[in-house]
């Protein structure tokens, strides 16, 4: 009886963990798709010199540290491409 209870409890815990992991994978897939769209948009707006990646251009900007290839603030985006208008 006790063994069966422990097995059921462990099964429930595993089911909860699997559900959490499935949700996390779903969120990560969504984030990846969003980043791919942003990358495509950035690449289509202006060709990069010498076929450099967004990350290469971001790392070369003055005064900013390279945290991520995806820029999150207007300042970071304009540092990569100063020709962009405000409100992007």
C-alpha positions in Angstrom: 0.0 0.0 0.0 2.8 2.4 1.0 4.8 1.5 -2.1 1.8 2.1 -4.3 1.2 5.5 -2.7 4.9 6.5 -3.3 4.7 5.3 -6.9 1.6 7.4 -7.5 3.1 10.4 -5.8 6.3 10.1 -7.9 4.2 9.7 -11.0 2.3 12.9 -10.2 5.5 14.7 -9.6 6.9 13.5 -12.9 3.8 14.5 -14.8 4.0 18.0 -13.3 7.7 18.3 -14.2 7.0 17.1 -17.8 4.2 19.7 -18.1 6.5 22.4 -16.8 9.2 21.4 -19.3 6.7 21.3 -22.2 5.5 24.8 -21.4 9.2 26.0 -21.2 10.0 24.4 -24.5 6.9 26.1 -26.0 8.0 29.5 -24.7 11.5 29.0 -26.0 10.3 28.0 -29.4 8.1 31.2 -29.5 11.1 33.3 -28.5 13.3 31.7 -31.1 10.7 32.3 -33.8 10.4 36.0 -32.7 14.2 36.4 -32.8 14.4 34.8 -36.3 11.8 37.3 -37.5 13.7 40.2 -36.0 17.0 39.0 -37.5 15.4 38.7 -40.9 13.9 42.2 -40.7 17.2 43.7 -39.6 19.1 42.0 -42.4 16.6 43.0 -45.0 16.7 46.7 -44.0 20.4 47.2 -44.6 23.0 44.8 -45.9 25.9 44.4 -43.5 29.5 45.2 -44.5 31.4 42.1 -45.3 28.4 39.9 -44.5 28.9 40.5 -40.7 26.2 39.2 -38.3 24.1 41.4 -36.1 26.1 40.3 -33.2 29.4 41.4 -34.8 27.9 44.8 -35.5 26.5 45.0 -32.0 29.8 44.1 -30.3 31.6 46.9 -32.3 29.3 49.7 -31.0 30.9 52.1 -28.5 29.6 52.3 -25.0 27.5 49.2 -25.1 28.3 45.8 -23.8 27.3 42.8 -26.0 24.7 41.0 -24.0 22.7 39.5 -26.8 22.3 39.5 -30.6 18.8 40.9 -30.2 18.7 44.5 -29.3 16.0 45.5 -26.8 16.2 49.2 -26.5 16.1 52.0 -29.1 19.6 52.9 -28.2 20.9 49.4 -28.9 19.0 49.2 -32.2 20.2 52.6 -33.4 23.8 51.7 -32.4 23.6 48.9 -34.9 21.8 50.9 -37.6 21.8 54.7 -37.1 19.7 55.2 -40.2 16.6 53.8 -38.4 14.0 56.3 -37.2 12.7 56.6 -33.7 9.7 54.5 -32.7 11.1 51.4 -34.3 
